[in-house]
Amino acid sequence: MTLELDRVSRTVSGVPYIDDISLKLERGSLNVLLGATLAGKTSLMRLMAGLDAPTSGRVLVDGRDVTGQPVKKRSVAMVYQQFINYPSLSVYENIASPLRVQRLPKAEIAARVSEAARLLKLEPYLERTPLALSGGQQQRTAIARALVKRADLVLLDEPLANLDYKLREELREELPRIFASTGAVFVYATTEPTEALLLGGSTACLMEGRLTQFGPTAQVYRRPGDLATARVFSDPPLNALRANKSGHTVLLDGGAVLPASGVLADAPDGAYTIGVRAHHLEVEDVASAERRSDTGAGGGRLIRLAATVAVTEVTGSESFLHMDMGEQRLTALVPGVRRLEPGAAVEVLIDPDHILLFGADGRRAGRALDAAA
């Protein structure tokens, strides 16, 4: 099956939920909807499923217009972040329920339920009711019910958010393979850029009901076509610095002057936004006698910016350093434990090859560099 959205929009009480989105999802494909809360992910899924009708535009399945067709006439399975199970039925019967509606033979029902229970590690719990399960086990039951249906379109709306870390990692690896083997169109909504990268496939970035970019996940991440996409696909948030290039120098808001190297070298004079992801910033404590050399990946071309520490967050394996540079805030994600006191003077090091450059219109400017990932 091929699912196509042709310029679909949805407005509710004058508020645009989805704004003129066109997408084509191929049979057997894994597609990630990536965006912040209220970006339009669930609204778009409901249009795909037929739970809602678009205000304008069309929904096509294999080239056939199904815009007005109700969900019960479509081959769709959907799993939400908040699991939904029948409390009075056993886990076995919850998983089997869509198959009983289809009136499949008992032997086939048993085989499908057994396979889904094995994949989702539910075999010890098949005779229990949902209320006797943990939240993670209940969510796995809901996923298993979607799996056995073998629908042409599978929609998963942040389905792993309530699971423990180990099982979440296992399912991130297993789910695409499981559903792709059925030839279904697989759509997975998440707020986490890391999860999109782990799942792979193709990613559609959404912001305020608009599609900013769609394509192979790694490509969208490495080469965001505009500033909006770069913001959606960066966690921690993208460091975005306002700048103006003139000749061989770049003047940042706040007065710092940079050499026009890397992606900046080929850009014409004018106003830009410089984007740098948090894990591409290095930080040196000015007061420390121990300073790193400039012989790393950036060589002697590293850009140095003076900043002041505002907040340090230590997570254990990583530390988040939030720094002020004039009126602009920078966030660095550095390995290990780095405790810098608020007010400490630091230098922020940037490799020019890790810069994402955007013009005044928000579109990517300059030559694309894969190193910017």
N, C-alpha and C positions, 0 to 999 in steps of 0.2 A: 504494500500500500504506500502511496505517496500523499502526504498532507500538504496542502498549500493554502496560505493565508494571502488573500489578494486585497491589499490596502484596507484592512479591517480597522475600524475605530469603534469605541464604545464610550458613550457619554451617559452618566447617571445624574439626574437632577441638575443638568447644566455643567457638571464636573467631568472633564475628560479622564477616563480611566485608561484607555488605550488610544493612541494617536497614530493613525495611518501606518499600520505595520504590514509589511509584506515579507513572507517567509516561505521557503519550500523545503520540506523535510522528507528525505528519501527513505524508502523501505530499508529496514535493518540498521538505521542510523541512530547514533547516540547524540542527543542535542541537549545542551545545558542552557537554562535560562538563568543568567546571573544578574543580580541587582540587589540594591538595599531593600529593606522593608518598605512597602507601598510603591515599589518601582513599577508594578503592574504584572508581576509573574503569575500570581494566582488568577487574576482577571484574564490574562491571555490563555492560560490553561483551560479556563471555563469556556472560552470561545472555541478552543480546539475541540473540547469534548461535546459541545452542544448544550451545555448547561445554561449558557446565556447566548443570546443572539446579538451580533454586532449591530451598532447603529447604522453603519455603512460598511461597504465592502463585502467580500464573499469568502466562504470557506469551501475548499475543493478537496475531494478525496478521489484519487486516480482520475483527475480531470472533471469529475462530476460535482456539480454544485449541491452541497448538503447544508447550506446556510440555515435553512429553516427546519432541518430534520432534528427531531428530539434525540436526546442521548440514548434512550432505550432502543433506538433503531440503529445505533452505531456500535461498532466493535471497540469499546473503550474500557480500560481499567484505570482507576485513579486511587492514589494513596496520599493522604494528607499528613502533615506534621502531627496533628492531633488525631491519634488513631481512633478508628470507629469499628467496634465489634458488637456482635449481638450478645448481650450479657447472659441470656438464659441458655445459650447453646455452648456445647463443648468447643474446644479449639478445633477438633476434627471437623465438626459441623460448620463452624465459622468458615474454615477454609473451603469446605465442600459446597457451601451455599450457592455460589454462582453456577456450579456444575449441575446441581439439582434443578435449578431454574431452567437450565438447558436440557434437562431430562436425559443426561448421558447415562450409559450403562453403569451399574454399580462397580464393576471391575475396573472400568476406566477411571471412575471417580476415585476409587481407592488408590490406584496407581499414581494419579496426579497428586493427590494429597500427600501420599507417602514421599514422593520425590521433593515436593515443596518443603515438607517438614524436615527432610534430611538436609536440604540446602540451607535452611534457616535455623537449624539446630533446635527444632521444636518437637522432636520425636518423644522426649520424656513427658511432654505436657499435653498430648493430644486429648486425653480424657478430662482435663481440667476445664473449668469455665474461665472466662477472661478475668473475672474479679480475683481469681486465685493466682494470677500471674503478676509479674513485675511490669512496670511501664514498658521496658524494652521488649519483654516477651509479647506484650499485647501489640506493640508496633510490628514486630516480626510476624505476628499472626495476620495483621492487615496486609502486609507485603505479600505473604504467602497466598492470601486470597486473590490478590491481583495477579500473581504469577500463574496460578492454575487456570485462570480464565483464558490465557493465551490470546489476548486481545490484539487487534491490529495496531492500536494506539495505547501506549502505556504512559500515564502521567504521574510523576512522583513529585509531590510538593514538599520539599525539605523533609523527606521521610526518615532520615537517620538522626535527626537532631536530638531525639530522646534516647538514643542507644548509648551503651557504654563504649569507651574509646576502642577497645580491641575489636568488638563486633562491628563497629562502624567502619573501621579500616578494612576488615574482611569483606564486608558487603560492598564497599566502594569498588573493590576489585572484582567481586563476583557478579553484581547486578548487571553491569553492561554486557558481560559475556552471556549471562542467562537469558536476558531479553533479546539480545541481538541474534541469538541462535534461533529464535522463533520468527525472525523476519519482521518484527514489530517496529514501528516508529517509537522510539524511546525518548521521552522528554523529562528532564530532571531539573527542578528549580532549586536554587541555593543562593544564599547571601554571601557565601565564602569563596573568594577567588582561589584559595588553595584547593578547595574541593573540586572546583571546575578543572583545575590543572591535573588533579589526580584522576579524574574521570576521563579526561581527554575528549575525543570526538570533536564536535563543533560547539561553539558557544555563541549565544545571542546575548549581548549586553543591553540591559534595559535601564532607563533613567526617566522617572516621572511619566511612565506610560509610553515612552518613545524607544524605538530600537535604534541604538547608536551604531552597532556594528555586528555582523554575523559572519562567521567563517571558522576554519580549523582553530581549535582552542589555543594551541601554541602560537599560531600566527597572530591571532587577535591580541594575545598577551604581549608578544614581542613588538608588534607593530600596530599599536592602537591608532586608528585613523583620525581620532580627535581627542581633545582634552577630556571630554565627558567619558569616553570609553576607558581612557587611562585611569581616571578616578574610580570608575566602577571596578576595574580589574587590578586594584592595588589595595593591599591590606598588610600593614597599616596604611592609612591614607597617603596618597601621593603627595610628595613635597612639590608645591607649585610656586615658583618664584617669578614675579613680574620683572621684566627686563627690557632694555632697549639697546640694540646693537648699532654701533657706528664705527665703520672701518674695522680695525683689528681688536677693538675692545667692546665689552658688554657692560653696561651700567645697570645694576640691580636697584630696585626700589629700596631706599635706605642708604644708598651711597656706595656700596661695595662695587669695585671694578674688577672684571674678569677678563682674561685673554680669550679671544674668539677662536677657540680650538675645538677639535672634534666636530660634532655636528654643527656647531656654531660657525665654523670657518666658511662653510659654503652658503650660509644663509645671507640674503640681502639685508641691507640696513633696514631697521624698523623695530616695531614693538613686538615682543614675544612673551610666551610663558614657558619657562624652563621647568620640566618635570623630572624628578629623580625619585626612584623608589627607595623606601627606608633602608632596605638591606644593602643598597649601594653607597651609603654614606659611611665614611670612617670618621672617628672622633678622637682627637688628641687633647689631653688635659694640658693646658698651657703651663700650669704650675708644676707639672711633673718633669723630672729630669729625664725620664725615659720617653723618647720620641721615636716613632717609627720612621724608617727610611722611606724615600720615594722611589725605591727600586722595584716596586710591585708591578701589577698589571698595567697601571697607568704611567709608570716610569716617572720622569721629571715633569710630566705634563699635568700632574694632579693640581686641581684648583683648590685653593685654601680660602675659607671664609671664617671670619671671627664671629663667635656667637657666645651666648650666656646660657648656662643650664637653667631650665625652669623646673622640670620634674624628672626624676629617675624612677622607672618601674622595673624591678627585677623579677623575672618569672622562673628563674632557675637555670635553664639551659641558655636563655637569651635575656637581654636587657633592652628596654625601650628608653631612649634618651630624648626628651623633649627640650628643644633649645629655642631661644629667641635671637633673631638677627634683625635688629631694628624692630619694625612692626610685623615682621614675618616670622612664623613659627615653623621650625624644622623638626622632624622626627626621624631618629636613626634606630635601626634594629641591629644590635651588635651581639656577637656570640659571648656566652659566659656571663659572669657576674661583673657588672661595671657600676659601681656606686659613686656618682659624682654629686656633690652637694649643690643645692639650688644657689645660683649666683656665681658658680665657678666659671671662669673664663676657659673656653675651649676653641679649638680650630676644627672646622668641618672640612673633610677632604672629599673631593668629587673627581672621579675619573671622567673626563669629557666624553668618552665613548659610551658612558652609561646615561647620558642625558637624552631625554625625550623633548623635542622642541615643537611648540605649537604657535601658530600665528595669531594675530589679533582676532581672527574669526573663529579660533578654537580648533582649526584643522591642523593636522600634522604638517610640519614644515621641515625643510632640509632633507638630506638623504637619510634613508632608514638604516639603522645600525642594529644588527641582531644582538650586539653586546648589551644593549639597553634593557634586555630582559633581566 
